[in-house]
């Protein structure tokens, strides 16, 4: 599982190397006012919360810092991904964890869900792939067809199906 996570994070890192600064912060119409950088921040911050939670025993994805520097500075984002890649090795996959979440618009209704680190890694991976698909739509709309490979933003089960 950790190798798959690292592979996915390396795809993001490769994208950060390939894209230029202007396109990273560009707002193509298909992204409805968002940017590749904003989606990158969103993905990365879920992993940051998971890493913090591995020691604290509690993960709350709602408490992300929303670090705007990740959105506008692709090299800063790449550095954070490099740090996450190192931290992944220290995760005890079957460690019990608690996830706090509030699924209300108004807030103040935090619930607690029992989980494991491997389950949360799986969640972060699926979450990443989902946002990568959105990023890919943005890249295509900007004419950047060759910046990400065909499997970028595609679920592993779909890749396996296509390869049959």
ZAMARGU-4260 file (C-alpha; in steps of 0.2 Angstrom, whole numbers, plus 5000, padded with zeros to 4 digits):
<rodrens>
0) 5000/5000/5000 | 5014/5012/5004 | 5022/5009/4987 | 5006/5014/4979 | 5004/5030/4989
5) 5022/5034/4985 | 5019/5031/4966 | 5004/5043/4967 | 5013/5056/4976 | 5027/5055/4964
10) 5015/5058/4950 | 5010/5074/4958 | 5028/5079/4961 | 5032/5075/4942 | 5017/5087/4938
15) 5025/5100/4948 | 5041/5099/4939 | 5033/5099/4922 | 5020/5113/4924 | 5026/5131/4923
20) 5022/5144/4936 | 5009/5153/4926 | 4999/5138/4922 | 5000/5132/4940 | 4990/5147/4945
25) 4979/5149/4930 | 4960/5148/4932 | 4954/5139/4916 | 4935/5140/4914 | 4933/5121/4917
30) 4939/5123/4935 | 4926/5135/4939 | 4938/5148/4947 | 4950/5135/4954 | 4967/5131/4949
35) 4979/5117/4948 | 4988/5124/4963 | 4972/5125/4973 | 4968/5106/4969 | 4986/5102/4973
40) 4985/5111/4990 | 4969/5101/4994 | 4977/5084/4990 | 4993/5088/5000 | 4984/5095/5015
45) 4974/5079/5017 | 4991/5069/5018 | 4997/5082/5030 | 4983/5079/5042 | 4985/5060/5040
50) 5004/5062/5045 | 5000/5073/5060 | 4986/5060/5065 | 4998/5045/5065 | 5006/5052/5081
55) 4991/5060/5089 | 4979/5046/5086 | 4966/5058/5079 | 4964/5064/5061 | 4952/5078/5057
60) 4953/5083/5039 | 4942/5098/5042 | 4956/5106/5052 | 4968/5109/5037 | 4978/5125/5037
65) 4973/5129/5019 | 4991/5135/5016 | 4989/5147/5001 | 5008/5146/4998 | 5005/5128/4991
70) 4993/5135/4979 | 5005/5148/4971 | 5022/5141/4974 | 5024/5124/4965 | 5042/5121/4972
75) 5036/5124/4990 | 5022/5111/4986 | 5035/5099/4979 | 5045/5101/4995 | 5030/5096/5005
80) 5027/5081/4995 | 5045/5076/4997 | 5043/5077/5016 | 5026/5067/5015 | 5035/5053/5005
85) 5048/5051/5019 | 5034/5051/5033 | 5024/5038/5024 | 5037/5025/5029 | 5034/5028/5047
90) 5015/5024/5046 | 5010/5008/5055 | 4997/5002/5043 | 4985/4993/5055 | 4986/5006/5069
95) 4969/5011/5076 | 4965/5029/5073 | 4950/5040/5076 | 4943/5052/5063 | 4934/5067/5068
100) 4922/5074/5055 | 4908/5087/5054 | 4897/5085/5038 | 4886/5100/5042 | 4886/5117/5034
105) 4884/5126/5050 | 4897/5116/5060 | 4897/5112/5078 | 4892/5094/5075 | 4908/5084/5075
110) 4907/5065/5075 | 4920/5052/5079 | 4923/5037/5067 | 4935/5023/5072 | 4947/5019/5058
115) 4964/5012/5054 | 4979/5021/5046 | 4978/5009/5031 | 4960/5014/5028 | 4965/5032/5029
120) 4979/5030/5017 | 4967/5022/5005 | 4955/5037/5008 | 4969/5049/5004 | 4974/5040/4989
125) 4956/5039/4982 | 4954/5057/4986 | 4970/5062/4977 | 4965/5052/4961 | 4948/5061/4961
130) 4957/5078/4962 | 4970/5073/4949 | 4956/5069/4937 | 4950/5087/4940 | 4967/5094/4938
135) 4969/5084/4921 | 4953/5092/4915 | 4961/5109/4918 | 4977/5104/4910 | 4968/5098/4894
140) 4958/5114/4894 | 4975/5124/4894 | 4982/5113/4880 | 4994/5104/4891 | 4989/5087/4884
145) 5007/5079/4887 | 5010/5086/4904 | 5002/5071/4913 | 5002/5053/4907 | 4986/5043/4902
150) 4984/5036/4920 | 4985/5052/4929 | 4968/5054/4938 | 4962/5037/4934 | 4958/5024/4947
155) 4969/5008/4948 | 4954/4997/4945 | 4951/5006/4929 | 4969/5005/4924 | 4968/4986/4927
160) 4952/4985/4917 | 4959/4995/4902 | 4975/4984/4902 | 4965/4967/4900
</rodrens>
